[in-house]
Structure formats: structure tokens, C-alpha cells
Amino acid sequence: MMLEPSIDSLQKKIKSKYTLVTLSARRARELQQEGIPMIENPTSHKFVGVALEEIQDGKLDYSFSENIQERQ
């Protein structure tokens, strides 16, 4: 059974697998609470799958914060 979207196609959008997992997990939690996907007619029935479809469709992206404090 092949999962859609594939990890290869997702990594064309987001290079880091860690970032991909973190972003999709955060979005899945948001979807669980509010339940409103950013895409029409998602094929996945699970929140993580919908989040991955949103990434694939370019509806979900990320940026890094420069406000990381160093430990002293």
C-alpha cells in the first residue's frame, strides 16, 4: 500500500524529514481542535494525512525563528 503524498514528493517542498514530521504533527493537532482543512476534499481520513496533503498543495509552510535563547 502506497501512502499519498509520498515522502519523496513532500521532501521537494520541505527538505528536512524532522521539520516535515514536526510541521505535520502540529498542524494535525490544530485540525483535531478546529477541524477545518485548508484544502478542499482531502483524500485522507486522518489528521496527519490531511496535514501532509496541505503541505503537498503548498497551503502549509514554515519559517525559522531567530529568537532562540542560548542556555547559560
N, C-alpha and C positions, 0 to 999 in steps of 0.2 A: 504494500500500500504506500503510495507516494503522498506526501503532505504538500499542500499548496498554501501559500507560496513556498518555493524551495529555498533552502538555506543559501544556495548559490545566487539566486536572483535577489534575495534580501541583502546579501553582502555587497552587491553592486551599489546599493543605497547607503548602507552602513557597514563600514569595513570591519569593525571590531565585533566579534561574537559576544563579548561581555557587554558592550553597550547595547547591542541588539536585544539580549536577554533582559537587561535591566529596564530598557525603554518599554519593551512589550509587557513586562510584568507590572510596571507602574500604570501603564495605560489599561491593562486588564482589570486592575483594582478600581480605576476610575469608572470603567464600563460596568463593573459589578455594582457600583454605588448609584450611578446615574442612568446607565442603560441606553445611552444614545450614541450609536456609532457615527463616525464621520463619513462613512461610505454608505451608499445605497445597496440594499440587498446583499449583505455579506454571506458568503457560502458556508463559513464556519459557524457552528452552534456553540462554540466555547469562546470565552472572553479573550484568551490569549491568541487564539486563531484570528479573531476579528482584529485585534491589535496588530498582528502581523500583516493582515490584509491592508490595514490602514497605512502601515509603513510602505508596503509594496506600491500602493497607489499614490504615494507622496503626500498623504494627508497628515502624517506624523513625522516629526523630525526632532532634533535635539541641538543643544549648544552647551559648551562647557562654560562653567563659571570661573572667573579669575579670583573670586573671593575666598579661596581656600586658605584657612589659617594654619600656620605651622604649629606643631606641638613644641612646648618648651620644657 
